[in-house]
Amino acid sequence: MAPKLSFQLKLLFNETVVDNWSNWQYAGADAVEQTTQQKAKLIATKRDNSNGSFSFPASMLTATLMLEGSDGPVPPNLTLQGVHDLKTNDETGSVSSASPEFAAYRGGAFTFAAKKGILTIYPAG
């Protein structure tokens, strides 16, 4: 069974773009896997789902983690989808797609503990 992955994230940017219905947030981070010291980059999109009198406690989230050091033109990667809690900035969800190297993680869960800056990804099953 594949091991859980635990990445320490260092935020590079977090930009908000406003549209007619609310806003989008785009975030990027450097990441280091805590056991192997493998370096990665993370890019995320968050939608703040509120407008006027309508609001939600969380926003939808899509993030892609791309590991550095591959020989090919496309880096090994994992795409995460879930929710971003608007009060704590914590995130939860699952791995929606992955490159062949990470096939064991497709369908696995992930958590992000914002205060610690730790992204944990679990294999499926």
ABEGO torsion letter per residue (X at the ends): XBBBBBBBBBBABBBBBBBAAEBBBBBBBBBBBAAAGBBBBBBBBBBBBBBEABBBABBBBBBBBBBBGBABABBBBBBBBEBBBAAAGBBBEBBABBBAAAAAABGBBBBBBAAAGBBBBBBBX
